[in-house]
Amino acid sequence: MTKLAEALETAKITVDGLDDAKKSELHDILKADVTELAAYQNAQARAFSSGAICLEDAQFLYRTFGGECPSSKKWDEIPLAEKIVATKAVVELVEMLLQVKERGVQR
């Protein structure tokens, strides 16, 4: 099982325990427009091409962020647990990519 698959299982259990108001609040917080979704896909692609994530996790992120045609409408229909895991993953990937870039600049 991949790192993101494990995180998704945990997130599903957590989300199932939330009341509807909290779920609605999280959906609102996690709204994203097409520009953000495309940027998330770019981070996923860079992380995969650098070997930082496996193929299965890269495919999960690509699909979750809208695949070939990302849109806010598709994103809004994604289950909350998947949004949480994908958003957290892309934040971690961007932080990792920035650290790699900083180390490259310092050389």
C-alpha positions in Angstrom: 0.0 0.0 0.0 1.4 3.4 -0.9 1.9 6.3 1.4 -1.1 8.2 0.0 -3.3 5.1 0.0 -2.6 4.7 3.7 -3.3 8.3 4.3 -6.6 8.1 2.4 -7.8 5.1 4.6 -7.1 7.2 7.7 -8.7 10.3 6.3 -11.9 8.3 5.4 -12.2 7.1 9.0 -11.7 10.7 10.3 -14.1 12.3 7.8 -16.8 9.6 8.6 -16.6 10.8 12.2 -17.3 14.4 11.4 -20.7 16.1 11.6 -22.2 17.5 8.4 -21.5 21.1 9.4 -17.8 20.4 9.8 -17.7 18.5 6.5 -19.4 21.4 4.7 -16.8 23.8 6.3 -13.9 21.7 5.1 -15.4 21.5 1.6 -15.6 25.3 1.6 -12.0 25.7 2.9 -10.7 23.3 0.2 -12.3 25.0 -2.8 -9.9 25.5 -5.7 -10.1 27.1 -9.1 -8.6 25.7 -12.3 -5.4 27.7 -11.9 -4.8 26.2 -8.5 -5.6 22.7 -9.7 -3.2 23.1 -12.7 -0.5 24.3 -10.3 -1.1 21.3 -8.0 -0.8 19.0 -11.1 2.5 20.7 -12.0 3.9 20.1 -8.5 2.8 16.4 -8.7 4.5 16.1 -12.1 7.7 17.6 -10.9 7.7 15.4 -7.8 7.1 12.3 -9.9 9.7 13.2 -12.4 12.3 13.7 -9.7 11.5 10.3 -8.1 10.0 11.8 -5.0 6.7 9.9 -5.3 5.8 6.6 -6.8 3.7 6.1 -10.0 0.5 5.1 -8.0 0.6 8.2 -5.8 1.3 10.4 -8.9 -1.7 8.9 -10.7 -3.9 9.4 -7.6 -2.9 13.1 -7.4 -3.3 13.7 -11.1 -6.7 12.1 -11.1 -7.8 13.9 -8.0 -6.7 17.3 -9.3 -8.9 16.8 -12.4 -6.8 14.7 -14.9 -6.6 16.1 -18.4 -9.3 18.7 -17.8 -9.1 20.1 -14.3 -12.1 22.1 -13.2 -13.6 23.5 -10.0 -16.8 21.6 -10.7 -14.9 18.2 -10.8 -13.0 19.2 -7.7 -16.2 20.0 -5.8 -17.4 16.5 -6.5 -14.3 14.7 -5.2 -14.9 13.0 -1.8 -13.7 15.1 1.1 -11.1 12.5 2.3 -9.5 12.6 -1.2 -9.4 16.4 -1.2 -7.8 16.4 2.3 -5.1 13.9 1.4 -4.3 15.4 -2.0 -4.1 18.9 -0.7 -1.9 17.9 2.2 0.3 15.9 -0.2 0.8 18.8 -2.6 1.7 21.1 0.2 4.4 18.6 1.3 5.6 18.2 -2.3 5.9 21.9 -2.9 7.8 22.3 0.4 10.1 19.4 -0.6 10.7 20.9 -4.1 11.5 24.3 -2.6 14.1 22.7 -0.3 15.7 20.9 -3.2 15.8 24.2 -5.2 17.3 26.0 -2.2 20.0 23.3 -1.8 20.8 23.6 -5.5 21.2 27.4 -5.3 23.5 27.1 -2.3 25.9 24.8 -4.2 
